[in-house]
């Protein structure tokens, strides 16, 4: 049972274990980072390896070994630099690791063969190569490379035992065909084979442990997020039910206050009743916004709507409020139509105009500008001359609860943007040159109006 679990976790097996969201992205990011460090580390390790190989070529009397060393060193340098440049230009690609490890394994065994076989100082580079292959490659490929390493050392042992190359051993280490009797060579090859298998297996174990840690962490995170989402959904449903239940008592309070108002003479009692009714109206508005926020977005009743007409209707609805605050509301429209739900767009515009009026000083103007963008989209801009919005916090104002108003609920812009995006458009805030704020609503164009620009 344990083995089967491991097979599902390790990459390259036939039965991949379902992974939590984000597992592959994290794995790819970490492997990319490690590969980048490996590519840079190889460049740092080049100088001592090149110096050693060139020194051996200098002191070696055999011409064939000199040529082989020079070819191996130049090829290694070109490959390492090319891989580093490739990584810097195009980043990490999944095929980069197998390519690098295959080339490194064959290069290492080739340079081992021309520098003394089992007596070569380059032989032991195979051990870290085997571990790296175990960590980064699928298990079949990593053990295949271990098999190549084992076959190579036994081949070198056989060459030394037969004495076929008369000068297999380096001249600086005494020269000759071998460094010991055949029994020593084959025993050395057998022990190296065990070391290669162990290093590859240790790499696989490290990878298995690493994957298990990531899977456990992501699974725990996913479970926590699901529990949190379920709890949040329950709380939202409960709070929406409470808000709905509060609307009826508030309506009763407002009605009773209206019945009491005619019988109360002017003075403190009358002022208190007016304050009571205003506060009830404010509470009802907050509850309506919360209910709109808490209930899911209903399907849109889409049609072609004249945005200029919608803007003029919204301006007329706010005419009384604008007159009380000594603020003008103007509409500039080019006869632009949009594919939208007019009722929902009207809700968005009423929220934006209300915010603009709240922010505008006396004798200022709130402008509704309707135009078609260069991309063909319909755009409605609501402009005011208030204090403006700090660019550092303008996006956070669309988060639930975020508001700059002392008595605001922080839900109006959240709902407005959600409705805009439900249409396939968007709602953004930006500072207005000269002071103030621009709230821009973007909507898809009406059918037959040319569509979006290509």
N, C-alpha and C positions, 0 to 999 in steps of 0.2 A: 504493500500500500504506500509505503514511504517513497519507493522508487517511482511509482506512477505519479505521485504528487510532484516530485522533482522534475519529471519529464514534462509535465504541463507548464512548469514555471520557466524552465530553461528554453531559450529561443532555439528555433530550428527543429523542434520536435513535431510529431505528426498531430498531436492533440493539444493545441495551444489553450492555455487556461484563460477564461474571460478576464480581462484586465479592467480596472477602474479607469474612468476618464482621466486623461493627463499622463498615464503611465508611459506611453510611447514617446510623448513629447519630452518628458523629463529624461528618459533613457537616451533619446537622441541628443539632447542638449549636453548631458554629462559625457557621453562618448565623444561628441564633437570637441568638447573642451579638453578631454584627455588626449585625443589625437593631435590637437594643436600643440599641446605641451610636448608630446612625443616628437612631433616634427621639428619643433624648435630645439629640443634636447639633443636630437641627433646631430644638428648642426654644431652644437657646442661640443659634442664628443668627436667630431671629425678631426680636429687638429691633432690630438694625441694618437689616434688610429693611423692617420696619414703619415705622421712622423715615424711611427714604429714600422709601418710597411715600407716607407722609403729608405729607412735605415737598413732594414733587412735586404732590400734590393741593392743597396750600395755595397754591403759587405758580402753578398752572395756571389760566388764565382760562376754558378750555372746560368747561362744566358737565358734558357727557357724559363727559369724561375723569375728572373728579373722582368722579362716581358709579361709574364702572367700576373706578377704583383702590380706592375704599372697599369695594366689593363683593368684589373680588379679595383684598384684605388680610384682611377679616373671614372670608371663606370659607377662606383658607389657614390662619389661626390656629385656626379651629374644627376643621378637618380634622387639623392637626398635633397638637393637644391631644387630640382624640378617639382618634387612633391610639396616642398614648403611653399614654393611660389604658387602652385595650383591651389593649395589650401587658402593662401592669403587672397587669391582672386575669386574663387568660386565657393569657398567654404567647404564644409565637410560633406562628403557623399558616401553612402553606405558601402560602395565598392572599394573605397580607398583602403580600408583596413585589410581585407583579404589580399589585395594587390601588393600592399607593402610587406605583409608578413610572408607571402610566398616568395617574393623577390629576395627579402632579407634571408630567409632560410636557405635558398639555393646559393645565394652569394656567400653566406657564412660557410657553408660546407665546401664550396669551391675554393675559397681562400684558405680554408683549413687544409685541404688536400695539397695545395702548392706550397704550404709553409710547414710541412713536417708531419702531416697526417695526425695520428693520435698524440704526437708530441708537440703539436702546434699551439702557440699561445692564444690563437683565435678560437680554439675548440670550445672553450667554456662560454662563449657568447650564445651558444645554442640553448643554454639553460634558461636565461631570462626570455629568450625568444619563445621557448615552449610555454612558459607561464603566461606571457602576453597573448599568445594564440589561444590558450585555454580561457582567458578572460573575455576576449573580444570576438572569437569565432564560434560558429555553431559546433557542437561537440564532434560531429563526424569529420569536419574539416580540420579541427585542432588535432584530433588523434591521427588523421591522415598525415599531417605535417610531422607529428611525432614518429610515425612509421618511416617517413622519408629520412629523418635524422638517424633513426636506428639503423636503417639500411645503409646509410652513408658511413657510419662508424664501423660497422662490420665489414664493409667493403674496404675501408682504410686498413682495418686489422688484417684482412686477407692479403692486401697488397704488401703490407709490411712483413707478414709471415712468409710469403713466397719470395720476397726480395726482388720482385719484378722491376720496380724503379730503383736503379742503383744508388741514386742520391735523393731518396724521398725525404730524409731528415735534413734539417737545415745545417749548413756548413758551420754556422756559429755555435750550434749545439753539438758538434762532433761529426756531422755528416753521416753517410751510410744509408742502408736501405731500411733500417728499423732501430728502435730504441731498446728493444728487449726481445726475449724469446717469444715464440708464438703463443705459449700459454699465457704470458703476461698480456700480450696484445688482445687476445680474445676475452680474457677476464676483464681487462680495462673497458673493452667495447660493451660487455654485458653489464657492467656497473653503470656505465654512461647511459645505456638503454633504460635501466631502472630509474636513473635520475631524470631522464627526459620524460618518461611516463609519469613520474611523480610530479614534476613541475607542471605538466599539462593538466593533470588531475587537480593539483592545487589551484591552478587558474580557474578551472571549472567550478571548484568549490567556492572560490571567492565570488565568482559571477553569480552562482546560485544564491549565496547568502545575500549579496547585494540586491538581487531581484526580489528575494523574499522580503527584505526590509522595505523596499520601495512599495511592493504590493500591500504589505501589511499597513504601512503608513497611509497609503492612498485609500485602502479599503476602510480604515478607521475614519479618515477624513470624510469619505463619501457617506458612511453611515451617520456620522455626526451631522453632515449637511442635510441629509434626508430627514433625520429626526427634527432638526431645527426648522426645515421647510414645513414639515407636517405640523409642528407646534405653532409656527407662524400662521399657517393656514387656519388652524383651529381658533387661534386668538383673533385673527381678522374676521372670521365668521361670527365669533362671539361678540366682538366689539361692534360689528355691523348690526347685529340683532339688538344690542343695547341701544345703539344710536337710533335705530328705527323705533324702538319702544319709547325713547325720550321725545320723539317728535309730537306724539299725541298730547302728553302733559304740557309741552310748551305751547302747542296750539290752544289748549284750554286756558292757560295763563294769559296768553295774548288776547283771547276773546273776552275773558273776564275783565282784563284791564281796559279793553275798549268799552265794555258795558259800564264800568265805573267812571270813565272819563267825563261823560256829560254831567254827572251829578257832583263833580268836584269843582269847587271854585278856583279861580286863578290864585296861585301862590305856591308854597312849597309842595303841597300835596299833588297839585297838577304837574309840577316839574318832575316830581318823583315818579308819577305814572308814565310820563313821557320817557324818562330814562329807562324805566322798567320795560316799556314796549320796544325801545331801541335795542336793549340788551337781549330781549327775547328774539327779535329779528336777527341779530348777529349770531346768536346761538343756533337758530334754525339754518342760517346760511352755512355755518361751520359744519353742522350735521349733514346738510345736503352735499357739501364738498366731500366729506368723509365717506358718505354712502356711494358717491360717484367713484371715489378712489378704490373702495374696498370691493365693489362688485366688478366682475370681469367685464371687459369691453364687449358690448353687444355688436352683432353684425351690422355693417353699414348699409344704408339704403342709398346706393350710389346713383348719381345722375349728373348731367351737365348743369352747373349752376353759375350764374353771373355774380362774380365776386364783388363787382362795384355795387350792385343792388344790395347784396348782403351787408356790405360796409355801411351804406347809407341807412339801412334799417337799424344796424347797431348804433350808429351815430344818433339817430332819432330817439332811440330808447334811452340814451344817456344825456339827452338835451337838458332835462331838468337838473340833473346833478351837475352838469358842466356850467349851467347858468348860476347855480348856487355858489360855485367855487370860482366864478369869473374866469372860466377857461373856455376857449373856442374849440370846437371839434370840426375838422374839415376833412373832406374826402376827395381824393384825386384818383380817377379810374379811367382806364383805356378800353373798357368793354372786354375785359379778360374773363374767360370762363375756365372753370376747373372741373375735373371729374371728382366729385366729392359727395358727402352727405351734408346737405345745407344746414340741417339742424345741429350737427356736431361742429361744423365750421363756425356757425353762429355762436355756439358755446365758447369756442376758443377765442373768437374775436371779442366777445363780451368780457372775458377774463382779462385780455390784453388791454382793452380800452379802460376798464376799471382800474387796472394797475397804473396806466398812464395818467389818468385823472388824479389818482391818489398821490402820484409823485410830482405833478405839475404845480408850479407856483401860480399865483393870481396873475391875470392878464397874459398868460401864456397860451399856447395852442397845442392841441393833440392832433396829429395828422395821420390819416389812413391813406397810404399810397399803394395803388394796385397797378402792377405791371407784369409783363412777361419777361422772364430772364433769358439770357443768351442761350441757355440750354433748352429753352422751350417750356420750362416749368412756370406755373403761375405763382406769383409772389405777392404777398400782402405785407407791407411794412407799417407798423404802428410806431410813430415817433413822438417823443415828448422832450421837454426841456427841464426835466427834474435833475436830481443830483447825479444821476447816472449810476452805472453798475461797475464795480471794480472788476477788471478782466480776470483777476486771480480767483474770483469767487462766482463768476457768472454761470459756469456750468453747474456748480453745486446748488444753485437756486432751483434747479429742476429736481432735486432730491426731496423726498417726502419730509415735511416738517421744516424745511429751510425757508426763511422769509426775512425780509428787511422791514416789514411793517410791525409796529408795536402790537397790533391786534390781529395780525394775519394768522391764518391756519397753516400756511406752508404747503397746501395741497393743490392750489389753483394751477400753477405752472406745471406741476407734475402731471396732472390730468390733461392739460392742454397739449403738452408734448406727446403724451401717450396717444391721444386722439390724432394728432398730426402724423405720427409714425404709423398708426393703423391705416391711414390713407395712403401710405407709401411716400409721405413727405417728411418734413421735419420742422422744428421750431427752435430758433436760436436767438440769443441776446447778444448785443454788441454795443460798445460806447458810441454815442453820436458825436460827430465833430462839432465843436462849439459848446458841448455840454448836453447831457440828457442820455436817453437810451433808445436803441432801435430794437424792436422785437419783430423778427422776420419769420413769417409763416410761408413755407414752401409746399405747394400741392401739385399733383400731376395735372397735366393739361387736359382739357376737355377732348372728347373723341372728335376727330376731324379737324382739330386745330393745328395740325402739323406735328404734334408729338414732341418728344425730346430731340434736341439737336444731336446729330451723329458725331 
